[in-house]
Amino acid sequence: MSEVVIVYALFGSREAAERAARDAVDSRLAACANMLALCRSFYIWEGTRTEEDEIPVLFKTNVDRRDTLMARIAEGHDYAIPAILSWPVDAAPDYARWVFEATQVF
């Protein structure tokens, strides 16, 4: 069984977040995607402090699918440099097994 990882990405609209979440689950790149509540992001872009509302999404996948998932999110993203991050997590054995099974392509 493979290690569970979280992939975190921010989107500029609810529609973009939903599209990415559905695509990731439908293509079995993620076992699950959780679209979180609207957040306010503060960052420097092209030399200017910027404030924007964004939608964060947490994608649960296995380490073997992570790079493909991150590339898929990036290719369909409307940001020039999207925030797409990942980290390993400790998962209950039954949940880890489900993530692994849900991300297998038959």
N, CA and C of each residue as an Amber inpcrd file, in Angstrom:
protein
   318
   0.8450000  -1.1790000   0.0000000   0.0000000   0.0000000   0.0000000
   0.8860000   1.2360000   0.0000000   0.3950000   2.2760000  -0.5760000
   1.1660000   3.4910000  -0.7810000   0.8830000   4.5320000   0.2970000
   1.7990000   5.4450000   0.4500000   1.6720000   6.5380000   1.4070000
   0.6060000   7.5320000   0.9480000  -0.1980000   8.0230000   1.9040000
  -1.2210000   9.0230000   1.6040000  -0.5780000  10.4060000   1.6400000
  -0.9250000  11.2300000   0.6670000  -0.4690000  12.6160000   0.6330000
  -1.6700000  13.5300000   0.4230000  -1.5130000  14.7570000   0.8930000
  -2.4910000  15.8140000   0.6530000  -1.8980000  16.7330000  -0.3990000
  -2.6900000  17.0610000  -1.3880000  -2.3210000  18.0950000  -2.3500000
  -3.2800000  19.2530000  -2.0960000  -2.7110000  20.4320000  -1.9100000
  -3.4650000  21.6340000  -1.5860000  -3.3230000  22.6020000  -2.7470000
  -4.4410000  23.1520000  -3.1900000  -4.3960000  24.1350000  -4.2750000
  -5.4410000  25.2080000  -4.0150000  -5.1380000  26.4060000  -4.4900000
  -6.0600000  27.5390000  -4.3850000  -6.5930000  27.8870000  -5.7670000
  -7.8630000  28.2880000  -5.8120000  -8.5210000  28.6330000  -7.0690000
  -9.2150000  29.9750000  -6.9340000  -9.3280000  30.6770000  -8.0500000
  -9.9100000  32.0070000  -8.0590000 -11.4220000  32.0430000  -8.0950000
 -12.0540000  30.8920000  -8.3120000 -13.5240000  30.8560000  -8.3400000
 -14.0150000  29.4930000  -7.8850000 -15.2360000  29.4850000  -7.4130000
 -15.8740000  28.2310000  -6.9980000 -15.9550000  27.2680000  -8.1780000
 -16.2790000  27.7900000  -9.3480000 -16.4130000  26.9450000 -10.5380000
 -15.0900000  26.2580000 -10.8850000 -13.9890000  27.0080000 -10.8220000
 -12.6740000  26.4240000 -11.1260000 -12.3110000  25.3600000 -10.0970000
 -12.6010000  25.6210000  -8.8340000 -12.3120000  24.6490000  -7.7750000
 -13.1370000  23.3790000  -7.9690000 -14.4230000  23.5310000  -8.2690000
 -15.2800000  22.3630000  -8.4940000 -14.8290000  21.5660000  -9.7100000
 -14.4630000  22.2570000 -10.7590000 -13.9970000  21.5880000 -11.9870000
 -12.7510000  20.7430000 -11.7030000 -11.7960000  21.3170000 -10.9790000
 -10.5640000  20.5890000 -10.6450000 -10.8550000  19.4080000  -9.7200000
 -11.7290000  19.6070000  -8.7440000 -12.0700000  18.5270000  -7.8100000
 -12.7480000  17.3710000  -8.5370000 -13.7220000  17.6850000  -9.3650000
 -14.4160000  16.6280000 -10.1280000 -13.4520000  15.8880000 -11.0550000
 -12.6120000  16.6390000 -11.7520000 -11.6650000  16.0240000 -12.6770000
 -10.7120000  15.0900000 -11.9420000 -10.2020000  15.5290000 -10.7980000
  -9.2470000  14.7080000 -10.0440000  -9.8740000  13.3990000  -9.5720000
 -11.1010000  13.4760000  -9.0680000 -11.7800000  12.2710000  -8.5790000
 -12.2160000  11.3890000  -9.7500000 -12.8060000  11.9870000 -10.7840000
 -13.2730000  11.2020000 -11.9410000 -12.1320000  10.4830000 -12.6500000
 -10.9570000  11.0820000 -12.6680000  -9.8090000  10.4680000 -13.3460000
  -8.9930000   9.5890000 -12.3920000  -9.4650000   9.4510000 -11.1630000
  -8.8110000   8.6300000 -10.1420000  -7.4230000   9.1320000  -9.7580000
  -7.1860000  10.4240000  -9.9680000  -5.9440000  11.0180000  -9.4960000
  -6.0350000  11.3490000  -8.0110000  -7.2500000  11.4960000  -7.5050000
  -7.4830000  11.7180000  -6.0740000  -8.6420000  10.8400000  -5.6360000
  -8.5500000  10.3280000  -4.4200000  -9.6430000   9.5440000  -3.8630000
 -10.7750000  10.4500000  -3.4120000 -10.4100000  11.6720000  -3.0260000
 -11.3630000  12.6050000  -2.4560000 -10.8260000  14.0200000  -2.6260000
 -11.7160000  14.9670000  -2.7740000 -11.3210000  16.3770000  -2.8080000
 -12.2940000  17.1510000  -1.9190000 -11.7470000  17.9460000  -1.0270000
 -12.5620000  18.7620000  -0.1310000 -12.3910000  20.2240000  -0.5020000
 -13.4710000  20.8220000  -0.9680000 -13.4610000  22.2440000  -1.2800000
 -13.8030000  22.9790000   0.0160000 -12.8920000  23.8160000   0.4560000
 -13.0530000  24.5190000   1.7260000 -13.7400000  25.8650000   1.5190000
 -14.0050000  26.5280000   2.6250000 -14.6800000  27.8240000   2.5830000
 -13.7770000  28.8870000   1.9590000 -14.4000000  29.8920000   1.4230000
 -13.7030000  31.0290000   0.8490000 -12.6830000  31.5760000   1.8470000
 -11.5010000  31.9050000   1.3580000 -10.4780000  32.5090000   2.2140000
  -9.9730000  33.7810000   1.5420000  -9.3380000  34.6180000   2.3240000
  -8.7500000  35.8570000   1.8170000  -7.2430000  35.6530000   1.7890000
  -6.6370000  35.7950000   0.6250000  -5.1950000  35.6140000   0.4650000
  -4.5190000  36.9700000   0.2820000  -3.3670000  37.1150000   0.9140000
  -2.5540000  38.3210000   0.8270000  -1.1930000  37.8980000   0.3030000
  -0.7210000  38.5270000  -0.7640000   0.5600000  38.1380000  -1.3480000
   1.1150000  39.2670000  -2.2090000   2.3880000  39.1550000  -2.5420000
   3.0330000  40.1080000  -3.4430000   2.9850000  39.5260000  -4.8480000
   2.4260000  40.2650000  -5.7950000   2.3720000  39.8350000  -7.1860000
   2.8530000  40.9860000  -8.0530000   3.8940000  40.7190000  -8.8240000
   4.4860000  41.7180000  -9.7110000   4.7790000  43.0270000  -8.9620000
   5.3350000  42.8810000  -7.7400000   5.7790000  44.0220000  -6.9600000
   4.7080000  44.7360000  -6.1640000   3.4830000  44.2520000  -6.2040000
   2.3810000  44.9200000  -5.5170000   1.7050000  43.9700000  -4.5370000
   1.4520000  44.4590000  -3.3170000   0.6780000  43.6510000  -2.3790000
  -0.7320000  43.5010000  -2.9220000  -1.1770000  42.2840000  -2.9610000
  -2.4730000  41.9550000  -3.5390000  -3.3220000  41.2300000  -2.5030000
  -4.6300000  41.4490000  -2.5630000  -5.5870000  40.7380000  -1.7140000
  -6.6740000  40.1870000  -2.6200000  -6.9290000  38.8910000  -2.4880000
  -7.9440000  38.2320000  -3.3210000  -8.6850000  37.1830000  -2.5020000
  -9.9490000  36.9810000  -2.8280000 -10.6930000  35.8470000  -2.3000000
 -10.3340000  34.6260000  -3.1350000 -10.1000000  33.5080000  -2.4620000
  -9.7640000  32.2730000  -3.1580000 -10.4710000  31.1010000  -2.5000000
 -10.5570000  30.0090000  -3.2430000 -11.1660000  28.7760000  -2.7550000
 -10.0670000  27.7250000  -2.6170000  -9.7790000  27.2670000  -1.3940000
  -8.7990000  26.1970000  -1.2250000  -9.4540000  24.8230000  -1.4050000
  -8.6970000  23.9010000  -1.9780000  -9.1500000  22.5230000  -2.1320000
  -8.0520000  21.5990000  -1.6170000  -8.4610000  20.6130000  -0.8190000
  -7.5690000  19.5590000  -0.3500000  -7.8820000  18.2930000  -1.1370000
  -6.8950000  17.7660000  -1.8140000  -7.0310000  16.5250000  -2.5720000
  -6.3040000  15.4300000  -1.8080000  -6.9490000  14.2870000  -1.5680000
  -6.2850000  13.1520000  -0.9270000  -5.9240000  12.1440000  -2.0040000
  -4.6560000  11.7690000  -2.0330000  -4.1900000  10.8280000  -3.0450000
  -3.0760000   9.9830000  -2.4530000  -2.5170000   9.1000000  -3.2740000
  -1.3540000   8.3390000  -2.8130000  -0.1150000   8.9140000  -3.4700000
   1.0210000   8.6420000  -2.8800000   2.2640000   9.2570000  -3.3240000
   2.5700000   8.9350000  -4.7890000   2.1210000   7.7930000  -5.2660000
   2.3760000   7.4120000  -6.6550000   1.5800000   8.2420000  -7.6610000
   0.4990000   8.8540000  -7.2280000  -0.3500000   9.6500000  -8.1160000
  -0.1330000  11.1560000  -7.9430000   0.6210000  11.5340000  -6.9080000
   0.7940000  12.9520000  -6.5590000   1.3170000  13.8090000  -7.7120000
   2.4040000  13.4270000  -8.3160000   3.0060000  14.2700000  -9.3560000
   2.0660000  14.4480000 -10.5520000   1.3820000  13.3690000 -10.9240000
   0.4280000  13.4590000 -12.0370000  -0.7330000  14.3650000 -11.6640000
  -1.2220000  14.2440000 -10.4400000  -2.3090000  15.1100000  -9.9720000
  -1.8810000  16.5660000  -9.9750000  -0.7000000  16.8490000  -9.4480000
  -0.2320000  18.2410000  -9.3950000  -0.0720000  18.8180000 -10.7970000
   0.4360000  18.0250000 -11.7220000   0.5850000  18.4880000 -13.1100000
  -0.7850000  18.7320000 -13.7410000  -1.7570000  17.8700000 -13.4750000
  -3.1010000  18.0130000 -14.0280000  -3.7690000  19.2780000 -13.5090000
  -3.6240000  19.5420000 -12.2100000  -4.1880000  20.7680000 -11.6350000
  -3.5480000  21.9860000 -12.2940000  -2.2360000  21.9610000 -12.4390000
  -1.5130000  23.1060000 -13.0250000  -1.9200000  23.3460000 -14.4710000
  -2.0580000  22.2860000 -15.2600000  -2.3630000  22.4780000 -16.6920000
  -3.7550000  23.0530000 -16.9130000  -4.6900000  22.7740000 -16.0100000
  -6.0350000  23.3020000 -16.1680000  -6.2930000  24.5690000 -15.3750000
  -5.2700000  25.0830000 -14.7210000  -5.4380000  26.2290000 -13.8200000
  -5.3920000  27.5360000 -14.6010000  -6.1520000  28.5370000 -14.1230000
  -6.1580000  29.8250000 -14.8140000  -5.1860000  30.8350000 -14.2100000
  -4.4240000  30.4490000 -13.1820000  -3.3830000  31.3160000 -12.6420000
  -2.0810000  31.0850000 -13.4090000  -1.2940000  32.1330000 -13.5760000
   0.0160000  31.9970000 -14.2210000   0.9390000  31.1130000 -13.3880000
   0.9040000  31.2790000 -12.0730000   1.7090000  30.4680000 -11.1560000
   0.7900000  30.0080000 -10.0210000   0.1000000  28.9050000 -10.2150000
  -0.8310000  28.4560000  -9.1720000  -0.1040000  27.9120000  -7.9440000
  -0.6930000  28.1320000  -6.7870000  -0.1900000  27.5490000  -5.5430000
  -0.6810000  26.1100000  -5.4770000   0.2270000  25.1730000  -5.6800000
  -0.0900000  23.7480000  -5.6030000   0.9990000  23.1330000  -4.7330000
   0.6110000  22.6570000  -3.5680000   1.5550000  22.1390000  -2.5830000
   1.1420000  20.7320000  -2.1780000   2.0990000  19.9580000  -1.6630000
   1.7310000  18.6420000  -1.1380000   2.5860000  18.3000000   0.0700000
   2.0290000  17.4240000   0.8920000   2.7730000  16.9110000   2.0320000
   2.2220000  15.5390000   2.4080000   3.0850000  14.6800000   2.9770000
   2.6280000  13.3660000   3.4260000   1.8370000  13.5020000   4.7230000
   0.9270000  12.5720000   4.9440000   0.1330000  12.5740000   6.1710000
   0.1170000  11.1770000   6.7680000  -0.1130000  11.1230000   8.0600000
  -0.3480000   9.8490000   8.7270000  -1.8330000   9.5620000   8.6050000
  -2.1670000   8.3950000   8.0820000  -3.5740000   8.0360000   7.8770000
  -3.8770000   6.7280000   8.5900000  -5.1010000   6.6110000   9.0600000
  -5.5480000   5.3450000   9.6280000  -5.4110000   4.2630000   8.5460000
  -5.0250000   3.0530000   8.9150000  -4.7900000   2.0110000   7.9140000
  -5.9670000   1.7750000   6.9650000  -7.1760000   1.7500000   7.4730000
  -8.3320000   1.5200000   6.5990000  -8.5220000   2.6690000   5.6080000
  -8.2920000   3.8920000   6.0770000  -8.4210000   5.0490000   5.1840000
  -7.3170000   5.0350000   4.1240000  -6.1100000   4.7280000   4.5360000
  -4.9920000   4.6530000   3.5830000  -5.2680000   3.6040000   2.5110000
  -5.8200000   2.4780000   2.9150000  -6.1660000   1.4200000   1.9510000
  -7.2320000   1.9300000   0.9730000  -8.2420000   2.6310000   1.4970000
  -9.2920000   3.1680000   0.6290000  -8.7140000   4.1760000  -0.3620000
  -7.8480000   5.0710000   0.0950000  -7.2130000   6.0440000  -0.8110000
  -6.4540000   5.3260000  -1.9050000  -5.6890000   4.3160000  -1.5210000
  -4.9280000   3.5550000  -2.4990000  -5.8590000   2.9120000  -3.5280000
  -6.8980000   2.2340000  -3.0520000  -7.8250000   1.5470000  -3.9630000
  -8.5820000   2.5320000  -4.8590000  -8.9730000   3.6660000  -4.2960000
  -9.7600000   4.6480000  -5.0580000  -8.9440000   5.3690000  -6.1330000
  -7.6300000   5.2860000  -6.0420000  -6.7870000   5.9690000  -7.0250000
  -6.1410000   5.0010000  -8.0150000  -6.5960000   3.7650000  -8.0220000
  -6.0670000   2.7890000  -8.9700000  -6.8740000   2.8570000 -10.2720000
  -6.1850000   2.7570000 -11.3610000  -6.8300000   2.7630000 -12.6750000
  -6.9140000   1.3200000 -13.1460000  -8.1060000   0.9050000 -13.5190000
  -8.3080000  -0.4820000 -13.9630000  -8.4170000  -0.5800000 -15.4500000
